[in-house]
Each structure stands twice: as structure tokens, then as C-alpha cells.
Amino acid sequence: MGYKQAKKNILIALQNGDYQHEIRDDCIEKNLLQTGQISANDVMNIILKSCGTDHESSPHYQISTIDVNIIKKDGWYIKFYFIDDGEDAWFISVHQ
């Protein structure tokens, strides 16, 4: 999935509240969305301002068939992926 489709899908997921957080006990402080220190609307606004040059992707660290999307914008690092053709959105981290 390319940047434009990933951006569209993650914005829809955030707007609808259709997202989950990957459980990583040693890294919870790296997911400010999960801890409530940043809202879904705030994350949406950061992503809305992003463009293709702010995006990269790499294989998931445990499941190499899943592409992880990384958006770096305005000092923010937002890392997420999708399961089931973009329907299940999962955040790994949202932090500065």
C-alpha cells in the first residue's frame, strides 16, 4: 500500500475510532495516543499536513509480510500498520 492510500485509511480510522495499539510493554511511553497525551484529532492534523516525502515504510519487526508506515512531520514520529487490506489500523508509536 502506498502513501496516499495509507494516509487515507489511517485518517478514516482515526476519525471513526477504528484503531488499536500494539502491546509493547517496554515502549508504552512512545505511544502518546495510547496514553492519552495526544488526541486522535491532533494525530489527524499532523498526518493531514504530511506529504509523501514525510513517509517511509518497512516490514514489521515480527511479521515481515506487514508493511509498517512511518510518518515524520513537525518533530512527530507516527508509526502504524494495517491488517486486512487497510481495515484494521494498529499504532506502534506516536511520539516526538
N, C-alpha and C positions, 0 to 999 in steps of 0.2 A: 504494500500500500504506500503510495506516495504522500508527500507532504500535504498537498491540498485536500486529499481525502481524509488523511489523519486529522488535520485541523478541523475539517467539517464535522467529523464523527465525534471528536473529543468535545467540541463546543456544544453539540447536541446532547451528549452525555452529561456534561456539567449543567446545562440548562434544565434538563429533566431529572437530575439527581440520580442518573443511571450509571453510577461508577462505584468501584470498590477500591480498597487499598491492599496492596500486597503486604502480608505479615512478615515483618523483618524486625525482630526484637532488638537487634543491635543498632538499628538505624531509624527508630521512630522519630528522633529529633530532626531528621532530614525530610520529613513529610509534614510540613506545616498545615497543609489542607486536612490531613488526618487528625492533627492535634487541635484544630480549630483556630490556629493563629492567623490563618488567611481564609477568606471565604471563597466559595465556588465562583461568585461573581468577580472577585479580584483575580482569580486564576483565569477566568474567561477574558477579562480585559487585557491581561498580559499576552495571552495567546492570540487574541484578535489583532494586536499590534505586531505580531511576528510575521516574518516572511520566510521564504524558502531558504535564505542564507542563514537564518537563525536555527535551522533544523538539521538534525542528523539522525541516523538510525543505526542500530547494531543488534546482533542477535541477543536474545535473553540469556542471562548468565547460567540458567539451568535448563532451559528448553530452547535449543538453537533454532527451532522452526518458527519461533515467535519473534517478530521484529519489535524492538523497543524504540520508541520515538523520544527524542530529546530536543527540547526547545530551550535555547539560551537567549533570553531577552531582558534588557534593562536590569542586568545583575541577577536575574532569576534563572533557576535551573529546574525545569519541569520534565519529568521522566515518566512515560506511560506506555501502555501497550493495549492491544485489543485481542480478544479471543472470539471466535465465531464470526469471522468476516466483519469485524468492527462493531459488533453489537454489545459485547461485554468489555467495558473500559476499566482498566486497572492502573492505578497510580503507584509508582515505586517511590518517587520523591518529588517534593515541591519545596525548594529552599533557595536562599540567597547565598 
